[in-house]
Amino acid sequence: MVFFETFDRYRRDYGDIIERIRSTSKRDVDRVLNEVESGMGQGGQESVMFGKSVSMEAFASLLSPEAAASENLERMAQLAHGITRHHFGNAIFLFTPMYISNYCNNGCVYCGFQHSTGISRHRMSLEEVRIEAEKIAESGIKHILVLTGDAPQKASVRYIRDCCEVMKPFFSSISIEVFALTTDEYAMLVDAGVDGLTLFQETYNEPLYRTLHPIGPKKDFRFRIEAPERGAMAGMRSVNIGALLGLDPWEKEIFFTALHARWLEERFPEVDISISLPRMRPHAGSYQPACTVSDRDMVQIMTALRIFLPRCGITISTRENASFRNHILKLGVTKVSAGVTTAVGGHTAAKIDDRTPQFEISDSRSVAQMTAYLKTHGLQPVFKDWERF
């Protein structure tokens, strides 16, 4: 069975998800939180602290307006903090993205890299990749996230593989955030030293997905939604998924993101599954988010996810400002980016003004500054958590 079949069954049989979530009663929320606070997961068989999660129905109630009430949100925050400390301690994993090409064939209406924006395009040479990697490694970062647009004629799988081969001496872990690939293509990159995959579905609303991706290979909804499992089957050590918050009501997007993550955890128990929570940010272009996602919504999303998925990583990027990231670090976050630029070769390019970023970052702190903040607030920055033998 592939995830699409589970996804299709839920969207067909579950009814109007937004209506079900928003009709949750105070009693429903109290019942879920009482069960978790008592140390028992749904069904009373195993402590939630040790990995027993609540049901999908219970999770949906934690996304409701009733759960957002101040007294309930505080309870959720306390639970999320305790569950996170139990499974992850005080560790916060640090990484940084590295953009190697911004050529793209897709017409994603919300993206600064989409083919019609008229931005400056660049693909790094292998020597530029080496210089950029060396510069990033000087900051202490050991885990890198490699990104490209979707233009195989300019940045093919073989090109990505060659770039990763160049990076291997500098980093203990290399993850990719590129266009959706086949299982064999992912396996080729795993053989080259890639161990992590990040791929966002953007939206789990299939009709909306087709509207937002009118042209280009990315318009194939099913090929993209099944890409994380192809990466896991190919041997990726970690898989990170997410929806781009702001394209559709966040309650629905988070419901299906969580369903996707749980399916991956159950299907691939040997793989570390994580969720990112990117909110729409300004970029080159005129698209505006269709739905507002407030800071309070983000806290509710994060704490609900932690209660539902106790062992799942949660990533907050520099799309969020420094103040917000500081305040939510102890509510479930396990991974943060630092020292970020979203321009191709942005760490070393001589003419950085000519390199259009994919989106504007809000937290410009360096790796050293982020590390110092974590240490002074009782958190442990982690630069390296594994090494290939």
MOLIN-V331685 format. One record per residue. N is the residue number from 0. RES is the residue in one small letter. PSI is psi in degrees with one decimal (999 if undefined). NEAR is the number of other ideal C-beta (glycine too) atoms within 12 Angstrom. D_FIRST is the distance of its C-alpha to the first C-alpha in whole Angstrom. Layout:
BEGIN
N&RES&PSI&NEAR&D_FIRST, N&RES&PSI&NEAR&D_FIRST
END
This chain:
BEGIN
0&m&137.6&13&0, 1&v&162.1&23&4, 2&f&-35.2&36&7, 3&f&-35.4&29&8, 4&e&-42.1&17&7, 5&t&-44.9&26&8, 6&f&-47.0&34&11, 7&d&-37.3&21&12, 8&r&-43.0&17&12, 9&y&-45.2&26&14, 10&r&-23.2&23&16, 11&r&-40.4&14&17, 12&d&-17.4&13&18, 13&y&-16.8&22&19, 14&g&-162.3&15&22, 15&d&102.8&17&24, 16&i&-42.4&34&23, 17&i&-44.1&26&26, 18&e&-41.7&15&29, 19&r&-40.8&24&27, 20&i&-48.0&36&27, 21&r&-14.1&22&31, 22&s&4.9&20&32, 23&t&135.4&32&31, 24&s&164.1&19&34, 25&k&-38.2&20&36, 26&r&-40.1&14&36, 27&d&-45.8&29&32, 28&v&-44.4&36&32, 29&d&-42.6&23&35, 30&r&-45.2&25&33, 31&v&-48.0&39&30, 32&l&-36.6&37&32, 33&n&-41.2&23&34, 34&e&-42.3&30&32, 35&v&-42.7&40&31, 36&e&-29.6&25&34, 37&s&-3.4&16&35, 38&g&7.8&19&33, 39&m&137.4&22&30, 40&g&175.9&29&26, 41&q&126.7&27&25, 42&g&-11.8&15&26, 43&g&26.5&15&29, 44&q&-28.5&15&27, 45&e&145.9&17&27, 46&s&134.2&23&29, 47&v&-28.9&37&27, 48&m&-26.1&25&29, 49&f&21.0&16&27, 50&g&-5.1&22&24, 51&k&119.1&25&23, 52&s&163.6&39&22, 53&v&168.1&41&23, 54&s&168.6&24&21, 55&m&-38.3&32&19, 56&e&-42.2&26&22, 57&a&-40.2&33&25, 58&f&-43.4&42&23, 59&a&-37.8&36&24, 60&s&-28.6&40&27, 61&l&-7.6&49&28, 62&l&4.2&45&28, 63&s&163.5&37&30, 64&p&-34.7&23&34, 65&e&-38.7&29&35, 66&a&-23.9&42&33, 67&a&-9.6&33&35, 68&a&144.5&21&39, 69&s&-45.5&14&41, 70&e&-34.5&16&41, 71&n&-38.4&36&37, 72&l&-35.9&32&36, 73&e&-41.1&21&38, 74&r&-42.7&29&37, 75&m&-39.3&41&33, 76&a&-42.9&31&35, 77&q&-41.3&23&37, 78&l&-44.4&38&33, 79&a&-41.3&41&31, 80&h&-46.7&26&34, 81&g&-42.4&26&34, 82&i&-41.4&41&31, 83&t&-45.7&36&31, 84&r&-36.1&26&34, 85&h&-43.9&21&32, 86&h&-28.9&27&29, 87&f&-3.8&31&31, 88&g&-142.8&17&35, 89&n&12.8&22&37, 90&a&135.2&25&35, 91&i&117.7&38&34, 92&f&132.2&41&32, 93&l&139.1&44&34, 94&f&170.8&47&33, 95&t&147.2&44&34, 96&p&153.8&42&33, 97&m&110.7&48&34, 98&y&123.2&45&34, 99&i&-16.7&47&35, 100&s&142.0&37&35, 101&n&15.7&41&35, 102&y&141.1&31&34, 103&c&138.7&38&32, 104&n&-8.5&28&31, 105&n&160.4&33&29, 106&g&36.1&26&31, 107&c&117.5&38&29, 108&v&-15.3&34&32, 109&y&1.4&39&32, 110&c&137.6&39&32, 111&g&-14.0&35&35, 112&f&-8.5&45&34, 113&q&152.8&35&33, 114&h&-25.0&28&35, 115&s&6.8&21&38, 116&t&-19.0&28&39, 117&g&18.7&12&42, 118&i&164.4&27&41, 119&s&132.6&22&43, 120&r&145.5&28&40, 121&h&142.6&31&40, 122&r&125.3&29&38, 123&m&140.9&37&39, 124&s&165.3&19&41, 125&l&-32.7&21&40, 126&e&-39.8&15&43, 127&e&-38.7&28&42, 128&v&-44.0&40&39, 129&r&-45.2&26&41, 130&i&-43.3&24&44, 131&e&-44.0&39&41, 132&a&-43.0&34&39, 133&e&-40.6&22&42, 134&k&-44.3&25&44, 135&i&-42.1&40&41, 136&a&-27.8&29&41, 137&e&-22.3&19&44, 138&s&-10.9&33&43, 139&g&-12.1&25&41, 140&i&132.6&40&38, 141&k&-12.5&31&36, 142&h&125.7&42&32, 143&i&146.8&46&32, 144&l&115.4&42&29, 145&v&129.2&45&30, 146&l&146.1&43&29, 147&t&167.2&40&30, 148&g&-173.9&39&30, 149&d&86.8&38&28, 150&a&77.9&29&30, 151&p&-25.4&27&29, 152&q&-21.1&17&33, 153&k&-40.5&25&34, 154&a&81.2&35&32, 155&s&171.8&24&30, 156&v&-38.1&31&27, 157&r&-38.8&19&30, 158&y&-45.8&30&32, 159&i&-43.0&43&30, 160&r&-46.3&32&30, 161&d&-39.0&27&33, 162&c&-42.1&42&34, 163&c&-34.7&38&32, 164&e&-39.4&25&34, 165&v&-35.3&30&37, 166&m&-23.9&41&36, 167&k&-39.9&28&35, 168&p&-16.9&17&38, 169&f&-20.5&31&38, 170&f&145.0&38&35, 171&s&-19.2&27&33, 172&s&133.1&36&30, 173&i&120.8&48&29, 174&s&158.0&45&26, 175&i&145.1&45&25, 176&e&86.9&42&25, 177&v&-172.8&46&25, 178&f&157.1&39&23, 179&a&135.5&37&19, 180&l&169.6&36&19, 181&t&168.3&21&17, 182&t&-42.7&24&16, 183&d&-38.3&16&19, 184&e&-41.0&29&21, 185&y&-40.9&37&20, 186&a&-36.8&22&20, 187&m&-40.9&26&24, 188&l&-36.4&39&25, 189&v&-41.8&33&23, 190&d&-26.0&20&26, 191&a&-2.9&28&29, 192&g&-1.3&32&28, 193&v&132.3&42&26, 194&d&-4.3&38&24, 195&g&147.1&45&23, 196&l&126.9&47&21, 197&t&128.3&40&22, 198&l&119.4&41&20, 199&f&136.3&39&21, 200&q&-16.3&43&19, 201&e&-62.5&39&23, 202&t&142.5&39&22, 203&y&5.7&40&19, 204&n&102.3&31&21, 205&e&-45.7&26&20, 206&p&-41.7&13&23, 207&l&-40.1&26&25, 208&y&-44.5&31&23, 209&r&-36.2&22&24, 210&t&-39.9&22&28, 211&l&-18.0&34&28, 212&h&68.5&36&26, 213&p&-28.5&18&28, 214&i&159.6&20&29, 215&g&164.6&28&27, 216&p&-22.5&26&24, 217&k&-13.1&39&23, 218&k&-10.1&25&23, 219&d&95.9&21&19, 220&f&-47.8&27&17, 221&r&-38.8&23&14, 222&f&-36.3&25&15, 223&r&-43.0&39&16, 224&i&-24.9&37&13, 225&e&-1.6&33&11, 226&a&-41.9&41&14, 227&p&-39.1&44&14, 228&e&-32.1&38&11, 229&r&-39.2&33&12, 230&g&-42.4&41&15, 231&a&-42.2&38&14, 232&m&-29.3&27&13, 233&a&-10.4&31&16, 234&g&13.7&27&18, 235&m&136.4&40&19, 236&r&-32.2&30&21, 237&s&146.1&41&20, 238&v&128.3&43&18, 239&n&126.1&44&20, 240&i&175.8&52&19, 241&g&167.1&41&21, 242&a&148.3&42&22, 243&l&104.6&41&26, 244&l&127.0&41&28, 245&g&-13.3&32&30, 246&l&-31.5&35&28, 247&d&165.8&34&27, 248&p&129.8&30&28, 249&w&-30.6&42&27, 250&e&-44.2&38&26, 251&k&-43.3&34&23, 252&e&-42.7&42&22, 253&i&-35.3&46&22, 254&f&-48.4&40&20, 255&f&-30.8&43&17, 256&t&-44.7&46&18, 257&a&-40.6&44&18, 258&l&-43.2&39&15, 259&h&-46.6&43&13, 260&a&-43.2&45&15, 261&r&-41.2&33&14, 262&w&-44.0&34&11, 263&l&-41.4&42&12, 264&e&-41.7&32&14, 265&e&-35.8&23&12, 266&r&-32.4&24&9, 267&f&72.0&26&13, 268&p&-17.7&14&16, 269&e&-6.9&16&18, 270&v&136.7&32&18, 271&d&117.9&35&20, 272&i&134.3&42&19, 273&s&160.6&41&21, 274&i&133.5&47&22, 275&s&152.8&45&25, 276&l&67.0&49&27, 277&p&129.6&44&29, 278&r&150.4&36&31, 279&m&135.7&34&32, 280&r&158.2&31&36, 281&p&148.3&22&38, 282&h&178.5&31&38, 283&a&113.0&27&40, 284&g&177.9&25&39, 285&s&3.8&13&40, 286&y&134.2&25&36, 287&q&142.6&15&37, 288&p&138.8&25&34, 289&a&-24.3&22&33, 290&c&139.6&25&33, 291&t&136.1&18&35, 292&v&107.1&32&33, 293&s&169.8&17&36, 294&d&-39.4&24&37, 295&r&-40.7&24&36, 296&d&-41.9&30&33, 297&m&-40.6&34&32, 298&v&-43.4&36&33, 299&q&-43.9&41&31, 300&i&-49.8&47&28, 301&m&-43.9&50&29, 302&t&-36.0&41&30, 303&a&-42.2&50&27, 304&l&-40.9&50&24, 305&r&-39.7&45&26, 306&i&-39.9&48&26, 307&f&-36.9&45&23, 308&l&78.5&44&21, 309&p&-32.0&35&24, 310&r&4.3&33&23, 311&c&135.5&44&22, 312&g&148.6&42&24, 313&i&123.5&47&26, 314&t&132.8&42&28, 315&i&122.1&46&31, 316&s&-178.0&41&32, 317&t&9.2&37&36, 318&r&-29.4&36&35, 319&e&147.4&37&36, 320&n&164.6&22&40, 321&a&-41.4&24&42, 322&s&-45.8&14&43, 323&f&-44.5&28&39, 324&r&-39.7&39&38, 325&n&-42.0&24&40, 326&h&-24.3&21&40, 327&i&2.5&35&36, 328&l&-33.0&39&36, 329&k&11.7&32&36, 330&l&12.2&36&34, 331&g&-11.8&43&30, 332&v&137.9&43&31, 333&t&-17.3&45&30, 334&k&136.7&40&30, 335&v&150.0&43&33, 336&s&156.4&43&34, 337&a&157.2&39&38, 338&g&43.1&34&40, 339&v&139.7&42&38, 340&t&140.2&32&39, 341&t&17.6&40&36, 342&a&149.6&37&39, 343&v&124.8&42&38, 344&g&25.9&36&40, 345&g&-17.3&34&41, 346&h&-21.7&34&43, 347&t&-9.4&26&45, 348&a&133.6&25&46, 349&a&-34.5&13&49, 350&k&71.1&14&49, 351&i&-25.4&20&46, 352&d&-21.1&11&48, 353&d&-5.1&17&46, 354&r&99.1&32&43, 355&t&127.8&33&41, 356&p&155.9&34&39, 357&q&-39.6&38&35, 358&f&163.7&37&36, 359&e&134.3&25&39, 360&i&154.9&29&39, 361&s&-20.1&24&40, 362&d&102.6&28&41, 363&s&13.6&23&43, 364&r&141.7&28&43, 365&s&171.4&25&43, 366&v&-43.3&31&42, 367&a&-42.0&19&45, 368&q&-40.9&24&45, 369&m&-40.6&38&42, 370&t&-44.8&26&42, 371&a&-41.3&16&46, 372&y&-46.5&26&44, 373&l&-45.8&29&42, 374&k&-39.5&17&44, 375&t&-9.6&14&47, 376&h&25.3&18&44, 377&g&17.3&15&43, 378&l&154.6&28&40, 379&q&106.4&21&39, 380&p&133.8&34&38, 381&v&121.0&30&36, 382&f&-24.8&31&36, 383&k&122.3&20&34, 384&d&5.9&26&32, 385&w&164.5&20&31, 386&e&136.6&16&32, 387&r&134.7&19&30, 388&f&999&4&32
END
